[in-house]
Amino acid sequence: MENKNLPNNFQRKNETKVMNILNENGIKSLRPPQQKVLNNNLLDKNKNFLICIPTASGKTLIGEMAFINHLLDENKNPTNKKGLFIVPLKALATEKYEEFKEKYEKYGLKIGLSIGDFDEKENLNSYDLIITTAEKLDSLIRHKVEWIKDISVVIVDEIHLIGDENRGGTLEIILTKLKQKTQKEQSIQIIGLSATIGNPEELAKWLNAKLIIDEWRPVELKKGIYYGNDIQFIEENNKLDNKSSNKITKINKPVKQISKNNIFNLVVDCVLEDGSCLIFCNSKRGAVSEAKKLNLKKYLSKTELNQLMELKEDILTALDQPTETCKNLATAIEKGVAFHHAGLTNEQRKIVEDGFRKKLIKVICCTPTLSAGLNLPCRRAIVRDLTRFTGKGMTDIPKMEIRQCIGRAGRPNLDPYGEGIIYIKSEDGKKIDNAINYLIGGVEEIYSKLSNQKVLRTHILGLISTGEVKTSKDLENFIKNTFYTHQYQNTAKILYEIDEIVSFLGQNKFIECSELENNEKGGQKNKTPKVKTLTLGKDNSLSIKTGNNNNSYKITPLGKKISELYIDPLSAEIIINDLKLLSTKYNSNNSLNHSLNQYIIYMLYSISKTTEMMPHIRVKNNEENELIQQMMDLDIEEINMDTISYFKNAKIFYDWINEYPEDKLLKKYAIEPGILRYKVEQAKWMVHSAKEIFNLLNINNNIIEDSLYNLEIRIEYGAKEDIMELLKIRHIGRARARKLYNSGIKNRQDISNNPKKVVSLLGEKISKKIFDQVGISYEINQNDNMPKSRQMKLI
């Protein structure tokens, strides 16, 4: 297809440049969907694209062609333009960073990765391509980074997540900002990538993008259901008959029955053909339970078993002390199996993922979150569950999510085909019909989640903070450009909610509003004017009439800091009120004479009330009385089921910073290591935010100030203050640090001076890792098995 928008010679030059660079990276020809997008003028920098093609068909390379076109000239030199590659997960960002760094730095492109703290001051000016998440990008924009003006191409991976309840609003705001920049002063090409969208035409129209849909896959994906002893594959062109699944033509494949466990039979059937499996379960507990049922030792070579023992040891030493989760995972890995869910730490997940890629681990039992982007394809993707428990009871898992799961099957150049199979425990006509319905036909449509109150609060403050919105009219115009308005047209409800949020921001002195000031002088209620009417003009443009169209907004220093911290303004209000209350209640003149620990536990209680700390650990009936008594001791007046839950959450962090043994802490609160790590990261950020906010408040209380500073450090390491120096060394967690400290080894120099003692305390494997960090070389004397120093100077 000829490009009608670009001169032929210009188009040919760009295509030649792109294909030469791809060839130099080992890609000799394009796959059909990639060629289709190229033929539809991908290299026209003024043209947006929404590309919906199956998993493993080459979406990422389409994004690469786009940024090559923008970032390198015809001589393969950097153009000094910038590109953004937005992904949904930090792990996926790291994966893309390593891949692109290897492929494109040789052309002089500087590849950057930005996934750190939201308040982190990063200098990304010199980078040509920046890989980041939507949330981190939004945070960077709030810091008014200069390099945004140099962006000319943005690739959004998994763009369908704009419909995600929790994260979709941020992605929608980012895309709206990019659209507005293009409309005003800056040309930015937007490339959206997705495998499954039920209403792609609607999203493409909003993005002003060319929609490309293709069903081609590099490896055939066979879809089927499994019950009894047969896999029944469904042909792609079959349609579900609403009356009976028996009218659908199926191709049966018998599975040898070697066990009463049918899923085990299904797994072994695949492994014996040199394949690997992902088993998708509806919960973390279900994934662990399923992994425990599988034992593939009988089907593994001696070499594989030896290598799996090494992986097992890596899992057992990933944390200071092996927890129950560590032990269960290590036991499973020894058998060629693993589980993967949010309860694992990043290091544990990486060990599992690498072992699976190397085909040492043959099966991973996981939750559907593993289907979101990470490059972990397999021969056979098995979906064990089609429902899961939510706050509303058992609900159906979305069709889109199941399709993402089965789309993991089939690895290009490694598998001759892929199999996406839904497992059914027993032959049941309704269940069979339901399973087939998941495999064929369209998926759900996606809808804007911008009306989420937390999203609106956070982003309205952000828009005012950056100066992108200065008046009520600016804010209304911004909302007109959102996917929300595009979908629903009538935006009266969201504009009313925005009016309430602006009032909230003004009342808390996060912003200054001209109308609020006038009302205060006149003794009226401190509130912005309500939207009066909403009309649709003849040209279908939205016209909004308010009491005062000239209402202006200005960010305050406090509001700016809250925006940069990237926390919910409601959480900021909670923290501010509690800091003031804490200063009043527990000052040095108070007759209650509270201890420092009581300051700390109250601060932990305060941050546990914030929206960022949701969801909380459930309070058991036998815990209530003790928690209530402790809350009364702290003079916490409001006691109900919510506040008791907040306080229990605070107790987790209090135990953590006082070096309560991690395995016992996990058992006590019935959580996994990964969940604990996530909660600790969130708590650390909220304490940091409280410290930053405190510095802007007119509160004169040195105890609170010092407590917040120390608490931020202690939460990060989960320890008392005396072992901080040791904790700064990688591979030394709080348990190992305490063991070393109690034996007289208190810092890096002590480790360098006493390597033999370190080995005797921690063991050879961990000690070698620590010595690498400290910068000493050390070996074991093989004759007497006694350690000796070969080189004791710093490297």
URZIBEL-V15833 format. One record per residue. N is the residue number from 1. RES is the residue in one letter. OMEGA is omega in whole degrees, -180 to 180 (* if undefined). D_CENTER is the distance of its C-alpha to the mean C-alpha in whole Angstrom. Layout:
N/RES/OMEGA/D_CENTER  N/RES/OMEGA/D_CENTER
This chain:
1/M/-178/39  2/E/177/40  3/N/-176/38  4/K/-174/40  5/N/-178/38  6/L/173/39  7/P/-175/42  8/N/-177/42  9/N/178/43  10/F/178/40  11/Q/-178/38  12/R/178/39  13/K/-180/39  14/N/179/35  15/E/179/35  16/T/179/37  17/K/-178/35  18/V/-177/31  19/M/177/33  20/N/-180/35  21/I/177/31  22/L/179/30  23/N/-180/33  24/E/176/33  25/N/172/29  26/G/-180/31  27/I/-173/30  28/K/180/34  29/S/-179/33  30/L/173/31  31/R/-176/30  32/P/179/31  33/P/180/28  34/Q/178/27  35/Q/180/31  36/K/180/31  37/V/179/29  38/L/179/31  39/N/180/34  40/N/172/32  41/N/175/32  42/L/-175/29  43/L/170/30  44/D/-172/32  45/K/-180/30  46/N/-174/30  47/K/176/29  48/N/-180/26  49/F/166/24  50/L/-173/22  51/I/-179/22  52/C/179/22  53/I/-173/23  54/P/174/22  55/T/177/19  56/A/-180/21  57/S/172/23  58/G/179/22  59/K/-176/20  60/T/-178/19  61/L/176/22  62/I/175/23  63/G/179/20  64/E/179/22  65/M/-180/26  66/A/-177/25  67/F/172/24  68/I/-179/27  69/N/-178/29  70/H/-167/28  71/L/179/27  72/L/179/30  73/D/-175/34  74/E/176/37  75/N/179/37  76/K/175/34  77/N/180/34  78/P/-179/31  79/T/-175/31  80/N/169/30  81/K/-179/28  82/K/175/24  83/G/175/21  84/L/174/17  85/F/-174/15  86/I/180/12  87/V/-175/9  88/P/-173/6  89/L/177/4  90/K/-179/6  91/A/179/8  92/L/177/9  93/A/179/10  94/T/179/12  95/E/180/13  96/K/179/14  97/Y/-179/16  98/E/-180/18  99/E/-176/19  100/F/178/20  101/K/-179/22  102/E/-173/24  103/K/-166/25  104/Y/178/25  105/E/180/26  106/K/177/30  107/Y/180/30  108/G/178/30  109/L/175/26  110/K/-177/24  111/I/-179/21  112/G/177/18  113/L/-179/15  114/S/-180/13  115/I/-175/10  116/G/-179/12  117/D/-178/13  118/F/-178/14  119/D/-176/17  120/E/179/18  121/K/-179/21  122/E/174/20  123/N/-178/23  124/L/-176/21  125/N/-172/25  126/S/-176/26  127/Y/180/23  128/D/179/24  129/L/-178/20  130/I/177/17  131/I/-174/14  132/T/173/11  133/T/-180/8  134/A/-178/10  135/E/180/9  136/K/178/11  137/L/179/13  138/D/178/14  139/S/179/15  140/L/180/17  141/I/-180/19  142/R/177/20  143/H/176/21  144/K/179/23  145/V/-175/23  146/E/-171/26  147/W/179/25  148/I/-178/23  149/K/-179/26  150/D/-180/26  151/I/177/24  152/S/178/25  153/V/179/23  154/V/176/19  155/I/-179/17  156/V/178/14  157/D/-179/13  158/E/-175/12  159/I/179/14  160/H/179/15  161/L/171/11  162/I/178/14  163/G/180/15  164/D/-175/12  165/E/-174/13  166/N/-172/11  167/R/-174/9  168/G/-178/12  169/G/-180/14  170/T/178/13  171/L/179/13  172/E/178/16  173/I/179/17  174/I/-178/16  175/L/177/18  176/T/178/21  177/K/180/21  178/L/178/22  179/K/-179/24  180/Q/178/26  181/K/179/26  182/T/-180/28  183/Q/-174/30  184/K/-168/31  185/E/-169/32  186/Q/178/29  187/S/-180/29  188/I/176/25  189/Q/179/25  190/I/178/22  191/I/178/21  192/G/-178/18  193/L/178/17  194/S/176/17  195/A/-171/18  196/T/173/19  197/I/-179/20  198/G/-179/23  199/N/-176/24  200/P/-179/23  201/E/-179/27  202/E/179/26  203/L/-180/22  204/A/180/25  205/K/179/27  206/W/-179/25  207/L/-173/24  208/N/-172/27  209/A/172/26  210/K/-179/28  211/L/176/27  212/I/177/27  213/I/179/27  214/D/-178/28  215/E/-176/28  216/W/174/29  217/R/179/27  218/P/178/28  219/V/-180/28  220/E/176/30  221/L/176/28  222/K/180/30  223/K/-178/29  224/G/174/31  225/I/-177/31  226/Y/170/32  227/Y/-175/35  228/G/-180/38  229/N/-175/38  230/D/164/37  231/I/179/35  232/Q/-179/35  233/F/-179/34  234/I/178/34  235/E/-172/35  236/E/-175/33  237/N/179/36  238/N/175/36  239/K/-179/36  240/L/173/35  241/D/-175/39  242/N/-176/38  243/K/-175/41  244/S/177/41  245/S/-178/38  246/N/-179/41  247/K/179/42  248/I/178/39  249/T/-179/40  250/K/175/39  251/I/-175/39  252/N/173/39  253/K/-180/38  254/P/178/40  255/V/-178/38  256/K/-178/40  257/Q/180/40  258/I/-178/40  259/S/174/38  260/K/178/38  261/N/-175/34  262/N/178/34  263/I/176/30  264/F/178/31  265/N/-179/34  266/L/179/31  267/V/-178/30  268/V/178/33  269/D/180/34  270/C/-177/31  271/V/180/31  272/L/176/35  273/E/178/34  274/D/178/32  275/G/176/29  276/S/-173/26  277/C/163/24  278/L/178/20  279/I/-177/21  280/F/-179/19  281/C/-173/19  282/N/180/19  283/S/176/18  284/K/-180/17  285/R/179/21  286/G/179/22  287/A/179/20  288/V/-179/22  289/S/-179/25  290/E/180/25  291/A/-179/24  292/K/-177/27  293/K/-172/30  294/L/177/29  295/N/-175/31  296/L/-177/32  297/K/-177/34  298/K/-173/37  299/Y/-177/36  300/L/178/34  301/S/179/36  302/K/179/38  303/T/179/36  304/E/180/32  305/L/179/33  306/N/180/34  307/Q/177/31  308/L/177/29  309/M/176/30  310/E/177/29  311/L/178/26  312/K/180/27  313/E/177/28  314/D/179/25  315/I/-177/23  316/L/180/25  317/T/-179/25  318/A/177/22  319/L/178/22  320/D/179/25  321/Q/-179/27  322/P/176/26  323/T/179/24  324/E/178/25  325/T/178/22  326/C/-177/22  327/K/179/26  328/N/180/25  329/L/179/23  330/A/179/25  331/T/179/28  332/A/-178/26  333/I/177/25  334/E/-179/29  335/K/178/30  336/G/-175/28  337/V/175/25  338/A/168/21  339/F/-173/19  340/H/178/15  341/H/-175/13  342/A/-180/10  343/G/178/14  344/L/175/14  345/T/180/14  346/N/-179/12  347/E/178/16  348/Q/180/16  349/R/-179/14  350/K/178/15  351/I/-180/19  352/V/-178/18  353/E/179/17  354/D/178/19  355/G/179/22  356/F/179/21  357/R/180/21  358/K/179/25  359/K/172/26  360/L/172/27  361/I/-174/24  362/K/-174/26  363/V/169/23  364/I/172/20  365/C/-169/20  366/C/172/16  367/T/-177/14  368/P/179/14  369/T/-180/10  370/L/-178/11  371/S/-173/13  372/A/166/10  373/G/-176/11  374/L/-177/11  375/N/179/15  376/L/178/17  377/P/-177/19  378/C/176/22  379/R/-174/26  380/R/175/25  381/A/-176/22  382/I/176/24  383/V/-177/22  384/R/-173/24  385/D/176/23  386/L/176/23  387/T/175/23  388/R/-178/20  389/F/173/21  390/T/178/20  391/G/-180/21  392/K/-178/24  393/G/180/25  394/M/180/24  395/T/179/23  396/D/172/23  397/I/-178/19  398/P/179/19  399/K/-180/21  400/M/-178/18  401/E/179/16  402/I/179/19  403/R/176/20  404/Q/-180/17  405/C/-176/17  406/I/177/21  407/G/177/20  408/R/-175/19  409/A/176/23  410/G/-179/25  411/R/178/24  412/P/178/26  413/N/180/29  414/L/-179/28  415/D/177/29  416/P/179/32  417/Y/175/30  418/G/179/27  419/E/174/27  420/G/-170/25  421/I/173/27  422/I/-178/27  423/Y/176/28  424/I/-174/31  425/K/-178/33  426/S/-178/36  427/E/-178/38  428/D/-174/37  429/G/-179/38  430/K/-180/36  431/K/179/33  432/I/178/34  433/D/-179/34  434/N/180/30  435/A/-180/29  436/I/179/31  437/N/177/29  438/Y/-174/26  439/L/-175/27  440/I/178/29  441/G/-176/29  442/G/178/26  443/V/-177/23  444/E/173/22  445/E/177/22  446/I/-178/19  447/Y/178/20  448/S/177/19  449/K/-176/17  450/L/-177/19  451/S/175/21  452/N/-173/19  453/Q/-180/20  454/K/179/18  455/V/-179/16  456/L/-180/20  457/R/-176/21  458/T/-172/18  459/H/175/19  460/I/176/22  461/L/180/23  462/G/-180/21  463/L/178/23  464/I/-179/26  465/S/-177/25  466/T/-178/25  467/G/178/28  468/E/175/27  469/V/-180/28  470/K/-179/31  471/T/177/33  472/S/179/33  473/K/176/34  474/D/-177/31  475/L/178/29  476/E/180/30  477/N/178/30  478/F/-180/27  479/I/178/26  480/K/-176/28  481/N/-175/26  482/T/175/23  483/F/179/22  484/Y/-180/23  485/T/180/27  486/H/-178/27  487/Q/-170/26  488/Y/180/28  489/Q/179/31  490/N/-175/32  491/T/-177/30  492/A/-177/32  493/K/-177/30  494/I/178/27  495/L/175/29  496/Y/179/31  497/E/178/28  498/I/178/27  499/D/178/31  500/E/-179/30  501/I/177/27  502/V/178/29  503/S/178/32  504/F/-179/29  505/L/179/28  506/G/-180/32  507/Q/180/33  508/N/178/30  509/K/172/32  510/F/175/28  511/I/170/30  512/E/-177/34  513/C/-176/35  514/S/-178/39  515/E/178/39  516/L/-180/38  517/E/-179/41  518/N/-180/43  519/N/-179/43  520/E/-179/43  521/K/-178/46  522/G/179/48  523/G/-180/47  524/Q/-179/45  525/K/-176/41  526/N/-174/39  527/K/178/37  528/T/-178/36  529/P/179/38  530/K/172/37  531/V/-176/36  532/K/-177/40  533/T/178/40  534/L/-177/37  535/T/179/39  536/L/-177/39  537/G/-179/41  538/K/180/43  539/D/-180/41  540/N/176/38  541/S/-177/36  542/L/179/35  543/S/-176/38  544/I/-180/37  545/K/179/40  546/T/179/39  547/G/-180/41  548/N/-177/41  549/N/-177/39  550/N/178/39  551/N/-176/37  552/S/-177/36  553/Y/176/32  554/K/-179/32  555/I/174/29  556/T/177/31  557/P/179/30  558/L/179/28  559/G/179/26  560/K/-180/25  561/K/180/24  562/I/178/22  563/S/-179/20  564/E/177/19  565/L/177/18  566/Y/176/15  567/I/179/16  568/D/177/18  569/P/176/21  570/L/176/22  571/S/178/21  572/A/178/23  573/E/179/26  574/I/-178/25  575/I/-179/25  576/I/-180/28  577/N/-178/30  578/D/176/30  579/L/177/30  580/K/179/34  581/L/-180/35  582/L/180/34  583/S/180/36  584/T/-174/39  585/K/-169/39  586/Y/178/38  587/N/-172/40  588/S/-179/43  589/N/-177/46  590/N/-177/45  591/S/180/47  592/L/176/44  593/N/-177/43  594/H/-180/40  595/S/179/39  596/L/179/36  597/N/180/34  598/Q/171/34  599/Y/-175/33  600/I/-178/30  601/I/179/29  602/Y/177/30  603/M/178/27  604/L/176/24  605/Y/-179/26  606/S/-179/25  607/I/179/21  608/S/179/21  609/K/-175/22  610/T/-178/19  611/T/-179/17  612/E/-176/14  613/M/177/15  614/M/-7/15  615/P/-179/16  616/H/177/19  617/I/-178/21  618/R/178/24  619/V/178/27  620/K/-177/30  621/N/-176/33  622/N/179/35  623/E/-169/32  624/E/-174/33  625/N/-179/37  626/E/180/36  627/L/179/33  628/I/-180/35  629/Q/179/37  630/Q/178/35  631/M/178/34  632/M/178/38  633/D/179/38  634/L/-179/36  635/D/174/38  636/I/-171/35  637/E/-177/36  638/E/-179/34  639/I/175/34  640/N/-175/32  641/M/179/30  642/D/-176/27  643/T/176/28  644/I/178/29  645/S/177/25  646/Y/-176/24  647/F/177/27  648/K/177/26  649/N/179/22  650/A/-179/24  651/K/176/26  652/I/-178/23  653/F/179/22  654/Y/176/26  655/D/-178/27  656/W/-176/24  657/I/177/26  658/N/171/29  659/E/172/28  660/Y/-176/28  661/P/-172/28  662/E/-179/24  663/D/179/26  664/K/179/28  665/L/179/25  666/L/178/23  667/K/-178/26  668/K/-177/27  669/Y/176/24  670/A/177/23  671/I/180/19  672/E/-179/18  673/P/-178/17  674/G/178/13  675/I/177/13  676/L/-180/16  677/R/180/14  678/Y/180/11  679/K/179/14  680/V/178/16  681/E/179/13  682/Q/-180/13  683/A/179/17  684/K/-179/17  685/W/-179/16  686/M/175/18  687/V/175/21  688/H/179/21  689/S/179/21  690/A/179/24  691/K/-180/25  692/E/179/25  693/I/-180/26  694/F/-178/29  695/N/-180/30  696/L/-180/31  697/L/-179/33  698/N/179/36  699/I/-180/36  700/N/-178/38  701/N/-177/37  702/N/-179/37  703/I/179/36  704/I/-179/33  705/E/-180/32  706/D/-179/32  707/S/179/31  708/L/180/27  709/Y/-179/28  710/N/-177/28  711/L/179/26  712/E/180/23  713/I/-177/24  714/R/178/25  715/I/-180/21  716/E/-175/20  717/Y/-179/22  718/G/-171/23  719/A/171/27  720/K/-170/30  721/E/-170/31  722/D/-176/33  723/I/-176/31  724/M/-178/29  725/E/180/31  726/L/-177/30  727/L/179/26  728/K/180/26  729/I/-179/26  730/R/-179/24  731/H/173/24  732/I/175/26  733/G/-173/24  734/R/180/26  735/A/179/28  736/R/179/30  737/A/-180/30  738/R/179/32  739/K/178/34  740/L/-177/35  741/Y/-179/36  742/N/178/38  743/S/175/40  744/G/178/41  745/I/-168/38  746/K/-179/36  747/N/-177/35  748/R/-178/34  749/Q/178/38  750/D/177/39  751/I/180/37  752/S/-178/38  753/N/-174/42  754/N/-177/41  755/P/-180/39  756/K/-180/42  757/K/178/41  758/V/179/37  759/V/-179/37  760/S/-179/39  761/L/-171/37  762/L/-177/34  763/G/-172/35  764/E/-172/35  765/K/180/32  766/I/-179/30  767/S/179/32  768/K/178/32  769/K/-180/29  770/I/179/30  771/F/177/33  772/D/-180/31  773/Q/-178/29  774/V/178/32  775/G/175/34  776/I/176/37  777/S/-174/38  778/Y/-180/39  779/E/179/41  780/I/175/42  781/N/-175/46  782/Q/-178/46  783/N/-178/50  784/D/179/50  785/N/179/46  786/M/-180/46  787/P/173/43  788/K/-178/45  789/S/175/44  790/R/180/44  791/Q/-173/43  792/M/179/42  793/K/178/42  794/L/180/38  795/I/*/37
